[in-house]
């Protein structure tokens, strides 16, 4: 199978709910050992795409309760190799303005209570997955180039800080994360990227900067502010997905991922 004949996965985060841009769309339920996940399938310029709402229908599942393992396993079951995941984030630097789209190349993990692996011992053994370069640089480059063509405000590379949520950060945390080298902060990037890496996906996070981090703007941060900025930016995100999805995965990939490199995870668990 060459890359363009394989389906692409999109995980839609906060504000990115409606895959109306897909043609010939259909709904599907995918059973996994971790639970059942719903996806919308459809096409854009001949490319089969499966779209999944990370927070479930009607955005009812908060970041710390997302069934990340079921979501990723379902995408694997659908034969997907490339995954683009959107996330709403706060900026940790005044130079990264709301409205910017950032493709992270590193993460810092400050989550606390999440199941962060498929390798839970037993038949699957003890596996320590390399996380030197967690995101697919080939897919990120393609997305960035498409964004440049569309004149979108995009940044290629940056460090995503993952927090447990669902609360926003304190001003001191935002200041600390910035000093540690973080560029943006969000609540869903981890363990998603880790699980994606374990399953061998070419995975990228398209972070949509919805606000300046707590304490950087001078006024308290609200969920309404996040949703308002998302509403203003979601058209750009859709344009970027529509222009890039048909060609994603065609450029040579240096991230070393891919289903042929799956480290022997047992598929016999599939229901
Ligand atoms: N912090 C954490 N998650 C977020 C933010 C934020 O400032 N904005 C959007 N998601």
Boltz pocket constraint, residues with backbone or C-beta under 6 A from the ligand:
constraints:
  - pocket:
      binder: B
      contacts: [[A, 88], [A, 89], [A, 90], [A, 91], [A, 163], [A, 167], [A, 168], [A, 169], [A, 185], [A, 186], [A, 187], [A, 208], [A, 210], [A, 211], [A, 212], [A, 213], [A, 214], [A, 221], [A, 226]]
      max_distance: 6.0
